[in-house]
Amino acid sequence: MGWQKTFTLARRSKGCHLVTDEVLTQIDAGLRDMDMALDKIVPEDLNWLHTDEGPE
C-alpha cells in the first residue's frame, strides 16, 4: 500500500534548482521504514551464495 505526503518547497528564483536534500528531510521516516522492511525481507546476514559485495 502506497503513501502520500504533501509539503511545500522553499521559494526560489526562476531557474533549475536541486531540491533533493529538502525533499529527503520531509520523507526521512518513510526511508527508515523502507530500510527496516527490506532488512526484514532480505536480511544482510542471510547465507548468500554470491558475496561479491560486502555490507553497506
C-alpha positions in Angstrom: 0.0 0.0 0.0 1.4 3.4 -1.0 1.6 6.5 1.0 1.4 10.2 0.2 2.7 13.3 1.9 2.2 16.9 0.9 4.8 19.5 1.7 5.9 22.9 0.4 9.4 23.6 -1.0 11.1 26.8 -0.2 10.7 29.7 -2.7 13.4 30.1 -5.2 14.2 32.4 -8.1 13.5 31.4 -11.6 15.7 28.5 -12.9 16.7 25.0 -12.1 17.4 24.0 -8.5 18.4 20.9 -6.7 15.7 20.0 -4.1 16.9 16.5 -3.1 18.1 17.5 0.4 14.9 19.4 1.1 12.7 16.5 0.0 14.7 14.0 1.9 14.2 15.9 5.2 10.4 15.6 4.6 10.4 11.8 3.9 13.2 10.6 6.2 10.9 8.5 8.4 9.5 6.8 5.2 13.0 5.9 4.2 13.8 4.4 7.6 10.6 2.3 7.4 11.5 1.1 3.9 15.0 0.2 5.0 13.6 -1.7 8.0 11.1 -3.6 5.9 13.7 -4.6 3.3 16.1 -5.8 6.0 13.3 -8.0 7.3 12.5 -9.4 3.9 16.1 -9.8 2.7 18.5 -9.7 5.7 22.2 -8.9 5.1 23.3 -11.9 7.3 21.5 -14.4 5.0 23.7 -17.2 3.9 24.3 -15.7 0.5 25.9 -17.8 -2.3 27.2 -14.8 -4.1 29.2 -12.4 -1.9 30.9 -10.1 -4.3 29.6 -7.1 -2.4 30.1 -6.5 1.4 27.7 -4.8 3.8 26.9 -1.2 3.1 
